[in-house]
Amino acid sequence: MNVDATRALLTDAERAGIQRIVFASTCSNYGRMPDSTVAMDETAPLAPLSLYAEQKVSIERVLLGEQPDGLHPTCLRLATVYGIAPRMRFDLTVNEFTRDLWADRVLEVFGEQFWRPYIHVTDAARAVRHVLDTPLHLVDRRVFNVGASGENYRKMDVVEQIRRQLSSGTVRYVSRREDPRDYKVNFDRIRTALGFRTLMTVADGIAEMISALSRGAFGDPFDPLYRNTP
């Protein structure tokens, strides 16, 4: 899906005379920051630690290095997405943490000191539209981190944001090493070069999620329908 299907799509796009390609990549490409005091910008070395990120990096390289002149790609490295969407997911950090504490469950958190940037799904969609509406010469064969520099949080910070709005549930920090990703990201380029700014914060998304859960918007929010992973 991530590699072969994308290559096939690019071939079809070229045949159809499509010019603009906006690739939804990921900030996971950065893997682990070498210096916790410095946020990673688009020039930082890529060090993917998951198969997903490895595949995203490989497609970025195809798009930026091998495409004929007819295709004009833009790679958007999205922050970790959260928020309410028509195809709802509760296997994303902010959504899952909020749901579990709202439901008065025990939330197990590992890697609580690890950093991630976060972006609301509506802002991610706005970024795609913004790039499509931007003159081609400003985005052709360019990479942009998509998010806001002020929206980098450790997992423990996300829990604290939820705790400001919910008192239910129990948080248990556990020691696990399955996910060593740890990165803060700088989003200055998309703001200065394209004038794009996010509108939502993690606190906004948590409040939105609590409201939707409380009015029963998802039926059973623990239904496997709302997960991409088992």
Buried (B, 14 or more C-beta within 10 A) or exposed (E): EEEEEBEEEBEEBBEEEBEBBBBBBBBBBBBBBEEEEEBBBBEBEBBBBBEEBBBBBBBBEBBBEEBEEEBBBBBBBBBBBBBBBEEBBBEBBBBBBBBBBBEEEEBEBBBBEBBBBBBBBBBBEBBBEBBEEBEEEEBBBBBBBBBBBEBBBBBBBBBEBBBEBBEEBEBEBEEEEEEEBBBBBBBEBBBEEBEBEBEBBBEEBBBBBBEBBEEEEBEEBBEEEBEEEE
